[in-house]
Amino acid sequence: MDIGVFLPNGRNGYMVSTASKQFDPTYAMHLEVMRQIETYDLDFGLSMIKFRGFGGETGYWNACLEGFTLTAALAAVTTKAKIFASSAILTLPPALAARMAATIDSVAPGRVGINIVTGWQPAEYSQMGLWPGDEYFGHRYDYASEYVTVLRDLWGEGRSDFKGEFFQMEDCVLSPRPTGNVEIVAAGQSPRGLRFAAEHADYGFTFCTGINTPTAYAGTNAKLAEACAETGRSVGSYVLVMIIADETDALAEKKWQKYVDNADDAALGWMAEQSGRDKNADETSSSKRINLPAGRVNMNVGTLVGSYESVARMLDEMATVPGTSGVMLSFDDYDTGVEVFGQKIQPLMRSRQTHA
């Protein structure tokens, strides 16, 4: 099972609480995280992208480093781990994203990938005059499908004449091309989002909602497998999960409860208002999932709370779920999170013994 890290390139990482560590992202922080990823033989890091935060008392995500330039800088000073940049597809034409990825591949051959971000927060894009209107919610995966088709054309053949509803290429060229496969990941959880992943991605991000429910995402994996059976493609599941660990279960639970008790309600209110703009989203969609009350303090990312032994055991349980290719970890404290995982949790995991 692969292990990756969700890089903390938005303010305060992935905990929307006044009790969590407050920080603005820096390159120095990311350099240290990537060095730890490689020290402990983890497999990848992924940088998200946000152009406007949620505000509130914590100024949550109000500061965010740009993903492609951050990935390029980190690729130049690492040697083993893959690095995924996030492409907010309303902001970057596919031919430009393809060329940027090919450039990073020249820096780090075979180690660059792209996370496709369709966009769910209208204020991010309307501030730049780029929001197409709320009707975009209804066809964003059609838009993304054309986008990735252009990427694949350019990376594979060096040329695209694709003509679609949203993109029209006219003898569009790319040189030099990447040396190998630039992997695509996608995070949609709705039936349409899973179909997009089955048609176009190498990995689909799966969200395991709940606290200490390590196999709760098995149904989503099964749905992704069903979609892949129809497309004839193999797409692995990368499961997003937050680690809150300490010497004992009780100490970890106390830490988690402190975050919950000090949730930044104003920032979470902004998130709820923005995600609620998609009136046709069903209960499986990301916009519905992130606002579920039980875990809203970290946007309902599945959370493993416990001792180092308990967390290792739950991660091993995740490795047994059919379709699971890996997990992408986030932490309540990035100053220590990767190191603690590498030293105290990973050595206890049966599913990572070949990496220890």
ROSEDO-809490 format. One record per residue: y, z, x of N, C-alpha, C, CB in turn. Coordinates in steps of 0.2 Angstrom, whole numbers, padded with zeros to 4 digits, always signed. Atoms other than C-alpha are relative to their C-alpha. Glycine has a CB too. Layout:
YZXYZXYZXYZX;...
% end
This chain:
-0006+0000+0004+0000+0000+0000+0006+0000+0004+0000+0006-0005;-0006+0000-0004+0017-0005+0007+0004+0005-0002+0003-0007-0001;-0005-0005+0002+0031+0008+0008+0006-0003+0002-0002+0006+0004;-0007+0003-0002+0049+0002+0008+0005+0006-0002+0002-0006-0004;-0006-0005+0001+0066+0011+0006+0005-0004-0003+0002+0004+0006;-0006+0002+0003+0080+0008-0006+0006+0002+0003+0000+0002-0008;-0005-0002-0005+0094+0008+0006+0006+0003-0004+0003-0006+0004;-0005-0003+0004+0109+0019+0000+0007-0003+0001+0000+0008+0003;-0007+0004-0001+0123+0006+0001+0005+0001-0006-0002-0007+0002;-0005-0002+0005+0131+0013-0015+0002+0007+0001-0002-0002-0007;-0002-0007-0001+0141+0029-0015-0005+0005-0003+0007+0001-0003;+0004-0005+0002+0130+0044-0017-0007-0002-0001+0003+0003-0006;+0007+0002+0001+0114+0034-0017-0002-0001-0007-0005+0005+0003;+0004+0001+0007+0103+0036-0033+0000+0006-0004-0006-0003+0001;-0001-0006+0003+0108+0053-0039+0007+0001-0003-0002+0006+0004;-0007+0000+0003+0122+0054-0052+0001+0007-0002+0000-0004-0007;+0000-0008+0001+0125+0073-0050+0005+0002+0005-0006+0003+0001;-0005-0004-0004+0139+0084-0043-0003+0004+0005+0005+0004-0004;+0003-0004-0004+0126+0094-0035-0004-0004+0006-0006+0004-0004;+0003+0004-0005+0119+0080-0024+0005-0001+0006-0003-0007-0002;-0005+0002-0006+0126+0075-0007+0004-0005-0002-0004-0001+0006;-0005+0005+0001+0142+0066-0009+0002-0004+0006+0006+0003-0003;-0002+0003-0006+0145+0052+0003+0002-0008-0002-0006-0001+0005;-0001+0007+0000+0152+0034+0005-0005-0003+0005+0008-0001+0002;+0005+0003-0004+0140+0022+0013+0003-0003+0006-0004-0006-0004;-0002+0002-0006+0142+0017+0031-0005-0004+0004+0003+0005+0005;+0005+0003-0004+0134+0005+0043-0004+0004+0004+0003-0006+0004;+0003-0005-0005+0130+0019+0055-0006+0004-0004+0005+0005+0002;+0005-0003+0004+0120+0028+0041-0006-0005-0001+0003+0002-0007;+0006+0005+0001+0110+0012+0037-0004-0001+0006+0003-0006-0003;+0003+0001-0006+0107+0009+0055-0005+0006+0002+0005+0000+0006;+0004-0006-0002+0099+0027+0057-0006-0001-0005+0004+0006-0001;+0005+0001+0004+0089+0024+0041-0005-0005+0002+0002-0002-0007;+0004+0006-0002+0082+0007+0047-0004+0002+0006+0004-0006+0001;+0003-0002-0006+0078+0015+0064-0006+0005-0002+0004+0004+0005;+0005-0005+0002+0068+0029+0055-0006-0004-0004+0003+0005-0005;+0005+0005+0003+0059+0015+0044-0005-0003+0005+0004-0005-0004;+0004+0003-0005+0053+0007+0060-0004+0005+0004+0004-0004+0004;+0003-0005-0004+0049+0023+0069-0007+0002-0004+0005+0006+0001;+0006-0002+0004+0037+0028+0055-0004-0005-0003+0002+0005-0006;+0004+0006+0002+0030+0011+0052+0000-0002-0007-0007+0001+0002;-0001+0002+0007+0037+0008+0035+0001-0007+0000+0006+0004-0004;+0001+0008+0000+0037-0010+0029+0006-0003-0002-0005-0001-0005;-0006+0004+0002+0054-0014+0022+0006+0005-0002-0001-0005-0005;-0006-0003+0003+0072-0009+0017+0003-0005-0005+0005+0003+0005;-0003+0004+0005+0081-0016+0002+0007+0002-0001-0004-0001-0006;-0007-0002+0001+0100-0016+0000+0002-0003-0007+0005-0003+0005;-0002+0002+0006+0106-0017-0018+0008-0002+0000+0000+0006-0005;-0007+0002+0001+0124-0023-0024+0003+0002-0006+0000-0008+0001;-0004-0002+0006+0137-0016-0035+0007-0002+0002-0001+0007-0003;-0007+0002-0001+0155-0023-0037+0004+0005-0003+0001-0007-0002;-0004-0005+0004+0161-0009-0048-0005+0006-0002+0003-0003-0006;+0004-0006+0001+0155+0009-0049+0001+0003-0007+0001+0005+0005;+0000-0003+0007+0153+0021-0064+0005+0005+0000-0007+0003-0001;-0005-0005+0000+0167+0033-0059-0002+0007-0001+0005-0002-0005;+0002-0007+0001+0166+0050-0065+0003+0005+0005-0007+0001-0001;-0002-0005-0005+0169+0066-0055-0003-0002+0007-0003+0007-0002;+0003+0002-0007+0158+0059-0041+0002-0006+0002-0008+0000-0001;-0002+0007-0002+0165+0042-0041-0006-0004+0002+0005+0000+0007;+0007+0003-0001+0147+0036-0042+0000-0008+0001-0004+0002-0006;+0001+0007-0002+0144+0019-0034+0007-0003+0001-0004-0004-0005;-0006+0003-0001+0163+0016-0032+0001-0003+0006+0006+0006-0001;+0000+0003-0007+0160+0012-0014-0007-0003+0001+0002+0005+0006;+0006+0003-0001+0147-0001-0010+0000-0005+0005-0003-0003-0007;+0000+0005-0005+0143-0011+0005-0003-0007-0002-0004+0002+0007;+0003+0007+0002+0139-0030+0003-0007-0001+0003+0005-0005+0001;+0006+0000-0002+0121-0033+0004-0002-0006+0005-0005-0002-0006;+0002+0005-0005+0119-0050+0014+0003+0002+0007+0003-0007-0003;-0003-0001-0007+0131-0045+0028-0003+0006+0003+0008+0001-0001;+0004-0006-0003+0123-0028+0029-0007-0002+0002+0000+0006-0006;+0007+0002-0002+0106-0036+0030+0000-0004+0007-0003-0004-0005;-0001+0004-0007+0112-0048+0044+0001+0005+0005+0005-0005-0001;-0002-0005-0006+0119-0033+0054-0006+0004+0002+0006+0004-0002;+0006-0004-0001+0103-0023+0052-0006-0004+0003-0002+0003-0006;+0005+0005-0002+0092-0038+0055+0000-0001+0008+0000-0006-0003;-0001+0001-0007+0100-0040+0072-0002+0006+0005+0007-0001+0001;+0002-0006-0004+0095-0022+0078-0006+0003-0002+0006+0005+0000;+0007-0003+0002+0078-0020+0071-0005-0006+0002-0001+0001-0008;+0005+0004-0003+0062-0028+0076-0007-0001-0004-0003+0002+0006;+0006+0000+0004+0048-0025+0063+0001-0001-0007-0004+0006+0002;+0000-0001+0008+0053-0021+0045+0003-0006-0003+0004+0007-0002;-0003+0005+0004+0057-0034+0032+0007+0004-0003-0004-0002-0005;-0007-0003+0003+0075-0032+0025+0001-0005-0006+0006+0000+0005;-0002+0004+0006+0079-0038+0007+0008+0001-0001-0004+0002-0006;-0007+0000+0003+0097-0043+0002+0000-0001-0007+0004-0005+0004;+0000+0002+0007+0102-0043-0016+0005-0005-0001+0002+0007-0004;-0005+0006+0002+0110-0059-0023+0002+0001-0007-0004-0006+0001;-0003-0001+0007+0121-0055-0038+0001-0008-0002+0006+0004-0001;+0000+0007+0001+0118-0073-0045+0006-0003-0003-0006-0002-0003;-0006+0002+0003+0134-0074-0055+0006-0001+0006+0002+0005-0005;-0005+0000-0005+0144-0072-0038-0001-0005+0005+0001+0007+0002;+0001+0004-0005+0135-0083-0026-0004-0006-0002-0005+0004+0005;+0004+0006+0002+0130-0101-0029-0007+0000+0004+0004-0007+0002;+0006+0000-0003+0112-0104-0025+0000-0003+0007-0005-0003-0004;+0000+0003-0006+0115-0116-0011+0003+0004+0006+0004-0007+0000;-0003-0005-0005+0126-0103-0002-0005+0006+0002+0007+0003-0003;+0005-0006-0002+0113-0089-0004-0006-0003+0004-0003+0002-0007;+0005+0003-0004+0100-0101+0003+0002+0000+0007-0002-0007-0003;-0002+0000-0007+0110-0104+0018+0001+0006+0004+0007-0004+0000;-0001-0007-0003+0114-0086+0021-0007+0003+0001+0004+0005-0005;+0006-0003-0002+0096-0081+0020-0003-0004+0006-0005-0001-0006;+0003+0003-0006+0091-0095+0032+0004+0002+0006+0002-0008-0001;-0004-0002-0006+0105-0089+0044-0003+0007+0002+0007+0001-0002;+0003-0007-0002+0097-0071+0043-0007-0001+0003+0000+0005-0006;+0007+0001-0003+0080-0078+0046+0000-0003+0007-0003-0006-0005;-0001+0002-0007+0087-0086+0062+0001+0006+0004+0006-0005+0001;-0001-0007-0003+0092-0068+0067-0007+0004+0000+0005+0004-0003;+0006-0004+0001+0075-0060+0061-0005-0005-0003+0001+0006-0004;+0005+0005+0003+0062-0074+0059-0005+0004-0004-0003-0004+0005;+0005-0003+0004+0051-0070+0044+0001+0007-0003-0007+0000+0004;-0001-0006+0002+0059-0054+0040+0005+0001-0006+0002+0005+0006;-0006+0000+0006+0072-0058+0026-0003-0002-0006+0005-0005+0002;+0002+0002+0007+0069-0058+0008+0007+0001-0005-0005+0004-0003;-0006+0000+0005+0081-0059-0008-0003+0003-0006+0003-0007-0001;+0001-0003+0007+0081-0048-0023+0005-0003-0005+0002+0008+0001;-0004+0003+0005+0087-0057-0038+0003+0004-0005-0004-0006-0003;-0003-0004+0005+0100-0048-0048+0004-0004-0005+0006+0005+0004;-0003+0004+0006+0104-0056-0065+0007+0003-0002-0005+0000-0006;-0006-0003+0002+0118-0043-0069-0001+0003-0007+0006-0005+0000;+0000-0003+0006+0119-0030-0083+0007+0004-0002-0006+0004-0001;-0006-0004+0001+0136-0022-0081+0006-0005+0000+0001+0005+0006;-0006+0005+0001+0150-0034-0088+0006+0002+0004+0002-0001-0007;-0006-0002-0004+0164-0024-0079+0000-0002+0007+0002+0007-0001;+0001+0002-0007+0157-0029-0062+0003-0007+0001-0007+0001+0002;-0001+0007-0001+0160-0047-0065+0006-0002-0004-0006-0004-0003;-0006+0002+0004+0174-0048-0078+0006+0002+0004+0001+0004-0006;-0006-0001-0004+0186-0040-0065+0001-0006+0005-0002+0007+0004;-0001+0006-0005+0183-0056-0054+0001-0006-0004-0006+0000+0005;+0000+0006+0004+0184-0068-0069-0007-0003+0000+0005-0004+0003;+0007+0003-0001+0165-0071-0067-0005+0001-0006-0003+0002+0006;+0004-0001+0005+0158-0064-0083+0000-0005-0005+0002+0007-0003;+0000+0006+0005+0152-0078-0094+0000+0002-0007-0007-0004+0001;+0000-0002+0007+0153-0068-0110-0007+0003-0001+0001-0006-0005;+0006-0004+0001+0140-0057-0118-0006-0004-0002+0001+0005-0005;+0005+0005+0001+0130-0072-0123-0005-0001+0006+0002-0007-0003;+0004+0001-0006+0124-0072-0105-0006+0004+0000+0004+0002+0006;+0006-0004+0000+0112-0058-0109-0006-0004-0003+0002+0006-0004;+0005+0004+0004+0102-0070-0120-0003-0005+0005+0002-0003-0006;+0003+0005-0004+0099-0083-0106+0001+0001+0007+0004-0007-0002;+0000-0001-0007+0101-0074-0090-0006-0002+0004+0002+0007+0001;+0006+0002-0004+0083-0077-0085-0001-0007+0001-0006+0004-0003;+0000+0007-0001+0085-0095-0088+0004-0002+0005+0002-0004-0007;-0005+0001-0005+0100-0095-0077-0004+0001+0007+0006+0004-0001;+0003-0002-0006+0090-0086-0064-0006-0004+0002-0003+0007-0001;+0006+0005-0002+0075-0098-0065+0003-0006+0003-0004-0001-0007;-0003+0005-0003+0086-0112-0061+0003+0001+0007+0006-0003-0004;-0002-0003-0006+0094-0102-0047-0005+0000+0005+0003+0007-0001;+0005+0000-0004+0078-0099-0039-0003-0006+0002-0006+0005-0002;+0002+0006-0001+0072-0116-0041+0004-0004+0005+0000-0004-0006;-0005+0003-0005+0087-0122-0031-0002+0003+0007+0007+0000-0002;+0002-0003-0007+0083-0109-0017-0006-0003+0003-0001+0007-0001;+0006+0002-0003+0065-0114-0016+0000-0008+0002-0006+0000-0006;-0001+0007-0002+0070-0133-0015+0003+0000+0007+0004-0004-0005;-0004+0000-0006+0082-0130-0001-0004+0003+0006+0006+0004-0001;+0004-0003-0005+0071-0118+0009-0007-0004+0002-0003+0007-0002;+0006+0004-0002+0055-0129+0007+0001-0007+0002-0004+0000-0007;-0001+0007-0002+0062-0147+0008+0006-0001+0004+0000-0004-0006;-0006+0002-0003+0079-0145+0015+0005-0004-0004-0001-0003+0006;-0004+0004+0004+0086-0154+0000-0001+0002-0007-0002-0008+0001;+0001-0001+0007+0089-0152-0019+0004-0005-0004+0001+0007-0002;-0004+0004+0005+0093-0164-0033-0001+0003-0007-0003-0008+0001;+0002-0003+0006+0089-0152-0046+0006-0001-0005-0001+0008+0001;-0004+0001+0005+0097-0155-0063-0002+0004-0006+0001-0008-0002;+0002-0005+0006+0097-0141-0076+0006+0001-0004-0002+0006+0003;-0006-0002+0005+0108-0133-0089+0006+0003+0004-0003+0005-0005;-0005-0004-0003+0117-0122-0077+0002-0002+0007-0002+0007+0001;-0001+0002-0007+0115-0130-0060-0001-0008+0001-0004+0004+0005;+0001+0007-0001+0117-0148-0055+0001-0002+0008+0004-0005-0004;-0001+0002-0007+0113-0153-0037+0000-0007+0001-0006+0004+0004;-0001+0007-0001+0118-0169-0030-0001-0001+0008+0007-0003-0002;+0001+0001-0007+0109-0173-0013+0002+0006+0004+0002-0006+0002;-0002-0006-0004+0112-0155-0008-0005+0002+0005+0000+0006-0005;+0005-0001-0006+0105-0151+0009+0001+0007+0003+0002-0006+0005;+0000-0007-0004+0101-0136+0020-0004-0001+0006-0004+0005-0004;+0003+0000-0007+0098-0136+0039+0004+0004+0004+0000-0008+0002;+0007+0000-0001+0091-0127+0048-0003+0004-0006-0002+0003+0006;+0004-0003+0006+0078-0121+0035-0003+0007+0003-0005-0004-0003;+0003-0006-0003+0070-0104+0037-0007-0002+0003-0002+0005-0006;+0006+0002-0003+0055-0103+0048-0006+0002-0004+0000+0004+0007;+0005-0002+0004+0044-0095+0035+0002+0001-0007-0004+0006+0003;-0002-0002+0007+0043-0089+0017+0005+0005-0001-0006+0002-0003;-0004-0005+0002+0058-0080+0011-0002+0003-0007+0008-0003+0000;+0003-0003+0005+0051-0068-0001+0005+0002-0006-0004+0006+0001;-0005-0001+0006+0059-0066-0019-0003+0006-0003+0001-0006-0004;+0002-0005+0004+0059-0050-0028+0004+0000-0006+0000+0007+0003;-0003+0000+0006+0064-0047-0046-0001+0006-0004-0001-0006-0004;+0000-0007+0003+0067-0031-0057-0001+0000-0007+0005+0004+0003;+0000+0000+0007+0066-0037-0075-0007+0004-0003+0000-0007-0003;+0005-0003+0003+0055-0026-0086-0002-0002-0007+0001+0008+0000;+0002+0003+0007+0056-0035-0103-0005-0005+0001+0007-0002-0003;+0005+0006+0000+0043-0048-0108+0003-0006+0004-0002-0002-0007;-0003+0005-0004+0056-0061-0102+0001+0001+0007+0007-0002-0004;-0001-0002-0007+0060-0052-0086-0007-0001+0004+0003+0006+0001;+0007+0000-0003+0041-0051-0082-0002-0007+0001-0005+0004-0004;+0001+0007+0000+0039-0069-0086+0003-0004+0006+0001-0004-0007;-0004+0003-0005+0053-0074-0074-0004+0002+0007+0007+0003+0000;+0003-0002-0006+0044-0064-0060-0006-0003+0001-0001+0008+0000;+0007+0004-0001+0027-0072-0064+0001-0007+0002-0003+0001-0007;-0001+0007-0001+0035-0089-0063+0003-0001+0007+0005-0003-0005;-0005+0002-0006+0047-0087-0048-0001+0005+0006+0006+0000-0002;-0001-0006-0005+0045-0070-0038-0007+0000+0004+0002+0006-0003;+0006-0002-0004+0033-0064-0024-0002+0007-0002+0002-0001+0007;+0001-0007+0002+0035-0046-0030+0004+0001-0006+0001+0005+0005;-0004-0003+0005+0041-0038-0046+0001+0007+0000-0003-0002-0007;-0001-0008+0000+0049-0021-0046-0002+0003-0006+0008+0001+0002;+0003-0003+0006+0041-0010-0058+0003+0007+0000-0007+0001+0000;-0003-0006+0000+0050+0006-0064-0005+0005-0003+0007+0000-0004;+0005-0005+0002+0039+0022-0066+0004+0005-0003-0005+0002+0005;-0004-0006+0003+0049+0033-0078-0004+0006-0001+0003-0003-0007;+0003-0006+0001+0046+0051-0080+0000+0004+0006-0007-0001-0003;+0000-0005-0005+0044+0066-0069-0007+0002+0001+0004+0007-0001;+0007-0002-0001+0027+0068-0060-0005-0004-0004-0001+0007+0001;+0005+0004+0004+0019+0054-0070-0001-0006+0004+0004-0002-0007;+0001+0006-0005+0013+0043-0055-0003-0006-0002-0003+0003+0006;+0003+0006+0002+0003+0031-0065+0002-0003-0007-0008+0001-0001;-0003+0002+0006+0014+0029-0080+0002-0007-0001+0006+0004-0002;-0002+0007+0000+0019+0011-0075-0006-0005-0001+0003-0001+0006;+0006+0004+0000+0001+0005-0076+0000-0006-0006-0007+0004-0001;-0001+0005+0005+0005-0004-0093+0004-0006+0002+0002+0003-0006;-0004+0006-0002+0019-0014-0085-0004-0004+0005+0006+0003+0003;+0004+0004-0005+0008-0019-0071-0005-0005-0004-0004+0005+0005;+0005+0004+0004-0005-0025-0084+0004-0006-0003-0003+0004-0005;-0004+0005+0003+0009-0035-0093+0002-0005+0005+0006+0003-0003;-0001+0005-0006+0014-0043-0076-0006-0004+0001+0003+0004+0006;+0006+0003-0001-0004-0047-0073-0001-0006-0005-0006+0004+0001;+0001+0005+0006-0005-0056-0090+0004-0006+0001+0001+0004-0007;-0004+0006+0000+0010-0066-0087-0002-0004+0006+0008+0003+0002;+0002+0004-0005+0004-0071-0070-0007-0004-0001-0002+0005+0006;+0006+0004+0002-0013-0077-0078+0002-0006-0003-0004+0005-0004;-0002+0006+0004-0003-0089-0088+0004-0005+0005+0005+0002-0005;-0003+0005-0005+0007-0096-0073-0004-0002+0006+0006+0004+0003;+0004+0002-0005-0007-0096-0061+0002+0003+0007-0002-0007+0001;-0003-0003-0006+0003-0086-0048-0002+0007+0001+0008-0001+0000;+0001-0007-0001+0000-0070-0039+0006+0004+0002-0006+0001+0006;-0006-0003-0001+0014-0058-0040-0002+0008+0001+0005-0001-0005;+0001-0007-0001+0013-0040-0033+0005+0004-0003-0001+0002+0007;-0005-0004+0003+0021-0025-0040+0002+0005+0005-0004+0004-0006;-0003-0005-0004+0033-0014-0030+0003+0005-0005+0005-0003+0005;-0002-0005+0005+0036+0002-0039+0005+0004+0003-0006+0005-0002;-0006-0004-0002+0053+0011-0038-0001+0007-0002+0006-0003-0003;+0001-0007+0001+0051+0030-0036+0005+0004+0005-0007+0002+0001;-0004-0004-0004+0062+0044-0030-0004+0006+0002+0006+0003-0004;+0004-0006-0003+0055+0058-0019+0005+0006+0001-0003-0002+0007;-0003-0007+0000+0061+0076-0021-0005+0005+0003+0004+0002-0006;+0006-0004-0003+0050+0086-0009+0003+0006+0004-0004-0004+0005;-0002-0006-0004+0051+0103-0001-0007+0003+0002+0004+0005-0004;+0006-0004-0003+0038+0116+0007-0004+0002-0006+0002+0006+0004;+0004-0002+0006+0032+0121-0011+0003-0004-0006+0001+0008-0001;-0002+0003+0006+0032+0114-0028+0006+0004-0003-0006+0000-0005;-0005-0004+0003+0043+0128-0034+0007-0001+0003-0001+0008+0001;-0006+0002-0003+0057+0124-0021+0002-0007-0002-0001+0001+0008;-0002+0007+0002+0057+0106-0025+0002+0000-0007-0006-0005+0001;-0002+0000+0007+0058+0109-0044+0006+0003-0001-0006+0004-0004;-0006-0003+0000+0072+0121-0041+0006-0005+0002+0000+0006+0004;-0004+0005-0002+0081+0107-0032+0002-0005-0005-0002-0003+0007;-0001+0005+0006+0078+0094-0046+0004+0003-0005-0007-0002-0002;-0004-0003+0006+0084+0106-0059+0007+0001+0001-0003+0007-0002;-0007+0000-0002+0100+0109-0050+0004-0007-0001+0001+0003+0007;-0003+0007+0001+0103+0090-0050+0001-0001-0007-0004-0005+0003;+0000+0001+0007+0099+0089-0068+0006+0004-0004-0006+0002-0004;-0005-0004+0003+0111+0104-0073+0007-0002+0002-0002+0007+0002;-0007+0002-0002+0125+0096-0064+0001-0007+0000+0001+0003+0008;-0001+0007+0001+0124+0078-0070+0007-0002-0001-0005-0002-0006;-0007+0003+0001+0140+0068-0069+0000-0003-0007+0002-0004+0006;+0000+0003+0007+0142+0065-0088+0004-0006-0001+0001+0006-0005;-0005+0006+0000+0157+0054-0086-0003-0006+0003+0007+0002+0003;+0002+0006-0003+0149+0042-0074-0006-0002-0004-0003+0002+0007;+0006+0002+0004+0133+0042-0085+0002-0003-0007-0005+0006-0001;-0003+0002+0006+0144+0039-0100+0002-0008+0001+0005+0004-0003;-0002+0007-0001+0151+0023-0092-0006-0004+0001+0004+0000+0007;+0006+0004+0000+0133+0017-0088-0003-0001-0006-0005+0004+0005;+0002+0001+0006+0128+0020-0105+0004-0006-0004-0001+0006-0004;-0005+0005+0003+0143+0010-0112-0001-0007+0002+0007+0002+0000;+0001+0007-0002+0140-0005-0101-0006-0003-0001+0001+0001+0008;+0006+0002+0001+0122-0006-0102-0002-0001-0008-0006+0005+0002;+0001+0001+0007+0123-0005-0121+0003-0006-0003+0004+0006-0004;-0003+0006+0002+0133-0021-0122-0005-0005-0002+0004-0003+0006;+0006+0004+0001+0116-0030-0122-0003+0002-0007-0005-0001+0006;+0002-0003+0007+0113-0028-0141-0007-0003-0002+0005-0003-0005;+0006+0003+0002+0097-0038-0141-0006+0003+0005+0000-0007+0001;+0005-0003-0005+0088-0028-0127-0005+0004-0004+0004+0005+0005;+0006-0004+0003+0071-0021-0132-0001+0007+0004-0006-0004-0001;+0001-0007-0003+0064-0004-0127-0003-0001+0007-0004+0004-0005;+0003+0001-0006+0056-0011-0112+0005-0002+0005-0006-0005+0000;-0005+0003-0005+0072-0018-0104+0003+0006+0004+0006-0003-0004;-0003-0004-0005+0081-0010-0089+0006+0004-0003+0002-0003+0006;-0006-0003+0002+0097-0007-0099-0002+0006-0005+0003-0005-0004;+0002-0005+0005+0087+0004-0112-0003+0006+0005-0005-0002-0005;+0004-0005-0004+0076+0013-0099+0005+0005+0004-0004-0004+0005;-0004-0004-0004+0090+0019-0088+0004+0006-0003+0005-0004+0004;-0003-0005+0004+0098+0029-0102-0004+0005-0004+0005-0004-0005;+0004-0005+0004+0083+0039-0108+0002+0007+0003-0007-0002+0002;-0003-0007-0002+0089+0057-0108-0004+0004+0005+0000+0004-0006;+0004-0004-0005+0075+0065-0098+0002+0000+0007-0008-0001-0001;-0001+0001-0007+0079+0057-0082+0006-0004+0002-0006-0003+0004;-0006+0004+0000+0096+0050-0084+0004+0002+0007+0005+0001-0006;-0004-0002-0006+0103+0060-0069-0002-0005+0006-0002+0007+0002;+0002+0005-0006+0094+0047-0057-0002-0007-0004-0005+0002+0005;+0001+0006+0004+0094+0033-0070-0007-0002-0002+0003-0006+0004;+0007+0001+0002+0076+0036-0075-0004-0003+0005+0000-0003-0007;+0004+0002-0005+0069+0031-0059-0006+0005+0000+0003-0001+0007;+0006-0004+0000+0051+0038-0059+0001+0005+0006-0006-0004+0001;-0002-0005-0005+0053+0054-0049-0006+0005+0001+0006+0005-0002;+0005-0005-0002+0040+0064-0039+0003+0006+0003-0005-0004+0005;-0003-0006-0002+0045+0082-0037-0006+0005+0002+0004+0003-0006;+0005-0005-0002+0034+0094-0027+0000+0001+0007-0006-0003-0003;+0001-0001-0007+0028+0100-0011-0002-0007+0004-0006+0005+0001;+0002+0006-0004+0024+0088+0003-0007-0003-0002+0000+0001+0008;+0007+0001+0002+0005+0089-0002+0000-0003-0007-0004+0006+0001;+0000+0002+0007+0009+0086-0020+0003-0007+0000+0004+0004-0005;-0003+0007+0000+0020+0071-0017-0005-0005+0003+0007+0000+0004;+0005+0005-0003+0007+0063-0005-0006-0001-0005-0003+0003+0006;+0006+0001+0004-0007+0066-0018+0003-0005-0006-0002+0006-0003;-0002+0005+0006+0004+0057-0032+0001-0007+0003+0006+0003-0003;-0001+0006-0002+0008+0043-0021-0007-0004+0001+0004+0000+0007;+0006+0003-0001-0010+0040-0017-0003-0002-0007-0005+0006+0003;+0002+0002+0007-0013+0040-0036+0003-0007-0002+0002+0005-0005;-0004+0006+0001+0000+0026-0037-0004-0006+0003+0007+0000+0002;+0003+0006-0004-0010+0016-0024-0006-0002-0004-0002+0003+0007;+0006+0002+0003-0025+0016-0036+0001-0004-0006-0004+0006-0002;-0001+0003+0007-0016+0008-0051-0001-0008+0002+0007+0001-0002;+0001+0007-0001-0022-0011-0052+0007-0003+0000-0004-0003-0005;-0006+0004-0001-0008-0023-0046+0005+0003+0004+0003-0001-0007;-0006-0003-0004+0002-0011-0035-0001-0002+0007-0001+0008-0001;-0001+0002-0007+0007-0019-0019+0003+0005+0004+0003-0007+0000;-0003-0005-0004+0018-0005-0014+0005+0004-0004+0004-0004+0006;-0005-0004+0003+0032+0007-0018+0006+0000+0004-0002+0008-0001;-0006+0000-0003+0050+0007-0014+0003+0007-0002+0005-0005-0003;-0003-0007+0001+0057+0025-0011+0007+0001+0000-0003+0004+0006;-0006-0003-0001+0073+0033-0014+0000+0007+0001+0005-0002-0006;+0000-0007-0002+0078+0050-0009+0007+0004-0003+0000+0001+0007;-0006-0004+0002+0090+0064-0015+0004+0001+0006-0002+0007-0003;-0004-0001-0006+0096+0066+0003-0003-0005+0005-0001+0008+0003;+0002+0005-0004+0096+0051+0014+0001+0002+0008+0004-0006-0001;-0001-0002-0007+0101+0061+0030-0007+0003+0002+0005+0006+0000;+0007-0003-0002+0083+0069+0030-0006-0004-0003+0000+0007-0001;+0005+0003+0004+0073+0059+0017-0005-0004+0004+0003-0004-0005;+0005+0004-0004+0065+0046+0028-0004+0003+0005+0003-0007+0003;+0004-0004-0005+0061+0057+0042-0005+0005-0003+0005+0004+0004;+0005-0004+0003+0053+0070+0031-0006-0003-0003+0004+0004-0006;+0006+0004+0003+0043+0057+0022-0005-0002+0006+0003-0006-0003;+0004+0002-0006+0037+0050+0039-0004+0005+0004+0005-0003+0005;+0003-0006-0004+0033+0067+0047-0005+0004-0004+0005+0004+0003;+0003-0005+0004+0027+0077+0032-0004-0002-0006+0005+0005-0002;+0004+0003+0006+0021+0066+0018-0005-0006+0002+0005-0002-0005;+0004+0005-0002+0015+0050+0025-0007+0002+0003+0004-0005+0004;+0006-0002-0004+0002+0058+0037-0005+0003-0005+0001+0005+0005;+0005-0003+0005-0006+0066+0021-0003-0005-0005+0003+0006-0004;+0002+0005+0004-0008+0050+0012-0006-0004+0002+0006-0005-0002;+0006+0004-0002-0025+0042+0012+0001-0007+0000-0006+0002-0005;-0001+0007+0001-0018+0026+0006+0004-0003+0006+0004-0002-0006;-0004+0002-0005-0007+0025+0022-0003+0002+0007+0007+0003+0000;+0003-0003-0006-0020+0031+0035+0000-0006+0006-0007+0002-0001;+0000+0005-0005-0020+0014+0044+0007-0001+0003-0002-0007-0003;-0007+0001-0002-0001+0015+0046+0002+0007+0004+0005-0001-0006;-0002-0006-0003-0001+0033+0053+0000+0000+0007-0004+0006-0003;
% end
